[in-house]
């Protein structure tokens, strides 16, 4: 499943379903794949998302510190949450700036 996020402020982008649902829940929503944030809700959702990402990033860094003993060859490439969430953060930031809604489907 692929989830598409759309806003008049930025256009649209797609994200894999499981990652998209996690981000939607981080914004304080239920995780339902068809949904929207009104212009008035976007700022609060952006703040919640940033707080959740910071907490998850901290947990990821702690976990990585524990795995230092593993050989570099044995590790799978890891993309941290800040990078994966970047498009959504940018969309929400632009939507706040332009006072418009964000939808996903």
JOPE-V956473 format. One record per residue. N is the residue number from 1. RES is the residue in one letter. SS is DSSP state (H for helix, E for strand, L for the rest). PHI is phi as a letter, one per 30 degrees, with the letter a starting at -180 (999 if undefined). NEAR is the number of other ideal C-beta (glycine too) atoms within 12 Angstrom. Layout:
# JOPE-V956473
n=N res=RES ss=SS phi=PHI near=NEAR
n=N res=RES ss=SS phi=PHI near=NEAR
This chain:
# JOPE-V956473
n=1 res=X ss=L phi=999 near=15
n=2 res=X ss=E phi=b near=17
n=3 res=X ss=E phi=c near=28
n=4 res=X ss=E phi=c near=24
n=5 res=X ss=E phi=c near=38
n=6 res=X ss=E phi=b near=26
n=7 res=X ss=E phi=a near=33
n=8 res=X ss=L phi=d near=18
n=9 res=X ss=L phi=d near=24
n=10 res=X ss=L phi=b near=25
n=11 res=X ss=E phi=j near=18
n=12 res=X ss=E phi=b near=20
n=13 res=X ss=E phi=a near=26
n=14 res=X ss=E phi=c near=19
n=15 res=X ss=E phi=b near=27
n=16 res=X ss=E phi=e near=17
n=17 res=X ss=H phi=e near=18
n=18 res=X ss=H phi=d near=16
n=19 res=X ss=H phi=d near=27
n=20 res=X ss=H phi=d near=31
n=21 res=X ss=H phi=d near=23
n=22 res=X ss=H phi=d near=23
n=23 res=X ss=H phi=d near=40
n=24 res=X ss=H phi=d near=34
n=25 res=X ss=H phi=d near=21
n=26 res=X ss=H phi=d near=31
n=27 res=X ss=L phi=d near=37
n=28 res=X ss=L phi=i near=22
n=29 res=X ss=L phi=c near=27
n=30 res=X ss=L phi=d near=13
n=31 res=X ss=L phi=j near=20
n=32 res=X ss=L phi=d near=16
n=33 res=X ss=L phi=d near=24
n=34 res=X ss=L phi=c near=18
n=35 res=X ss=E phi=a near=27
n=36 res=X ss=E phi=a near=24
n=37 res=X ss=E phi=c near=32
n=38 res=X ss=L phi=d near=18
n=39 res=X ss=H phi=e near=24
n=40 res=X ss=H phi=d near=15
n=41 res=X ss=H phi=c near=25
n=42 res=X ss=H phi=d near=36
n=43 res=X ss=H phi=d near=25
n=44 res=X ss=H phi=d near=20
n=45 res=X ss=H phi=d near=36
n=46 res=X ss=H phi=d near=31
n=47 res=X ss=H phi=d near=20
n=48 res=X ss=H phi=d near=25
n=49 res=X ss=H phi=d near=38
n=50 res=X ss=H phi=d near=27
n=51 res=X ss=H phi=d near=19
n=52 res=X ss=H phi=d near=27
n=53 res=X ss=H phi=d near=28
n=54 res=X ss=H phi=d near=20
n=55 res=X ss=H phi=d near=17
n=56 res=X ss=H phi=d near=24
n=57 res=X ss=H phi=d near=23
n=58 res=X ss=H phi=d near=17
n=59 res=X ss=H phi=d near=16
n=60 res=X ss=H phi=d near=21
n=61 res=X ss=H phi=d near=18
n=62 res=X ss=H phi=d near=13
n=63 res=X ss=H phi=d near=17
n=64 res=X ss=H phi=d near=16
n=65 res=X ss=H phi=d near=12
n=66 res=X ss=H phi=d near=11
n=67 res=X ss=L phi=c near=16
n=68 res=X ss=L phi=e near=12
n=69 res=X ss=L phi=d near=10
n=70 res=X ss=L phi=d near=14
n=71 res=X ss=L phi=d near=8
n=72 res=X ss=H phi=d near=11
n=73 res=X ss=H phi=d near=7
n=74 res=X ss=H phi=d near=9
n=75 res=X ss=L phi=d near=13
n=76 res=X ss=L phi=d near=9
n=77 res=X ss=L phi=e near=9
n=78 res=X ss=L phi=b near=17
n=79 res=X ss=L phi=c near=14
n=80 res=X ss=L phi=d near=19
n=81 res=X ss=H phi=d near=27
n=82 res=X ss=H phi=d near=24
n=83 res=X ss=H phi=d near=17
n=84 res=X ss=H phi=d near=25
n=85 res=X ss=H phi=d near=33
n=86 res=X ss=H phi=e near=21
n=87 res=X ss=H phi=d near=29
n=88 res=X ss=H phi=d near=42
n=89 res=X ss=H phi=d near=33
n=90 res=X ss=H phi=d near=23
n=91 res=X ss=H phi=d near=37
n=92 res=X ss=H phi=d near=38
n=93 res=X ss=H phi=d near=25
n=94 res=X ss=H phi=d near=25
n=95 res=X ss=H phi=d near=34
n=96 res=X ss=H phi=d near=29
n=97 res=X ss=H phi=d near=18
n=98 res=X ss=H phi=c near=18
n=99 res=X ss=L phi=h near=18
n=100 res=X ss=L phi=b near=26
n=101 res=X ss=L phi=d near=27
n=102 res=X ss=E phi=b near=43
n=103 res=X ss=E phi=b near=29
n=104 res=X ss=E phi=b near=35
n=105 res=X ss=L phi=a near=20
